[in-house]
Amino acid sequence: MNAYPLKLTTPLATHIFGGQRIREQLGKAGLPETRVAESWEISDVDGMIATVTNGELAGQTLRQLTERYPDEMVAPGWRGPFFPLLSKFIDGTGMLPVHLHANDALAQKLEQQPNGKSEAWHILWAAPDATCLLGVRDGVDNARLKAALLAQDYDAVMHRVPVKAGDTFYVPGGMLHSFGPDTLIYEIEQTSNIQQHAMPWRMEDGSRLSQQEWEKNIDALLEELRPALRCTPQPGLALEAAGLTRLFCCAGPYFALERWRFSEPQQFSFDSARIVSNLGEPLTVEANGVSVTLGRAESLLLPAALQEVRLRDAGELLIGYVPDLAREVVAPLRQAGYSEAAIARLGDIHGTMI
């Protein structure tokens, strides 16, 4: 495989909670003027699989490349059924469903899927009074929770947490959650589209469910619920270098996310795939003799085989990857003087939420 920075198609979801913020606020080009809830920036999910649009691999799907070149695409020695990371811009103009995603064990047991879905939300914009619903209150049993969900009285049984730009929420599989209205986020997660939600309507078009179907969905949700899970928003931990602020937003066994702000060109090395999403003005990414312009709210996939990339000019990027937690997250933060407790708050550093 001749590795180079890959531009991919971005499948769209038009769920009823969406609006036009990805186009109007983020400045993402090529979107319709109609409602867009989610732009799937890097996706290997069935039905939403991205295709390469640039260079000699144009026309190949991410699934095809991952199956054919797992070492070069993902990491040396990596094996799996699909590319392990999924990233999205999500427009929560409306309220997202109250829902959850199974963890690995329950996804395999109950949904015959190879893995579940832990995720993280990096808040790009939120209205001053924006909140999210996150986790089940102590002492709420399944009977009380089901009654509250059927009454749509979510605050009676869930924690409501303020949301502000710059915060990151690490949401493990099995945690009940929702965000919106008036929220715009970047989400990184395990590659999966499984979910169980508690709403009396379909999120695709808002059509009403029958009472029987609604209750069946809630019962399935309760089977996958892990009520002891907790999450608090984190501002991230910063490392400063020449012309670069590198903010660690979250980290766990499935993914890490960093936000880079740089005032001069940067060069960095890596040995596993990187997802790069641009939050600022267009900039140039150079690797293996190939230069690619990355526009506002556009993303690139940097295959592991590239090993080194140069970022031209100034910029602001989100960088996601499957980390070697000890080497790539804990060690540099510990060396910078951050405490073990502060590092642990980034997410699931010790794998206890899997």
Salt bridges, closest charged atoms under 4 A:
GLU24 OE2 - ARG23 NH2 3.40
GLU38 OE1 - LYS88 NZ 3.42
GLU41 OE2 - LYS28 NZ 3.14
ASP44 OD1 - ARG63 NE 2.82
ASP46 OD1 - ARG63 NH2 2.94
ASP71 OD2 - ARG79 NH2 3.17
GLU119 OE1 - HIS101 NE2 3.09
GLU119 OE2 - HIS177 NE2 3.15
ASP138 OD1 - ARG230 NH2 2.40
ASP155 OD1 - ARG160 NE 2.61
ASP167 OD2 - LYS164 NZ 2.92
ASP182 OD1 - ARG21 NH2 3.59
GLU189 OE1 - LYS117 NZ 3.10
GLU213 OE1 - ARG202 NH2 3.15
GLU215 OE1 - LYS146 NZ 3.47
ASP219 OD1 - LYS146 NZ 2.86
GLU258 OE1 - ARG246 NE 2.54
ASP271 OD2 - ARG327 NH2 3.09
GLU281 OE2 - ARG296 NH1 3.08
GLU286 OE2 - ARG312 NH1 2.87
GLU298 OE1 - LYS7 NZ 3.44
GLU316 OE2 - ARG259 NH2 2.70
GLU316 OE2 - ARG261 NE 2.84
ASP324 OD2 - ARG327 NE 3.52
GLU328 OE2 - ARG274 NH2 2.89
GLU340 OE2 - ARG334 NE 2.76
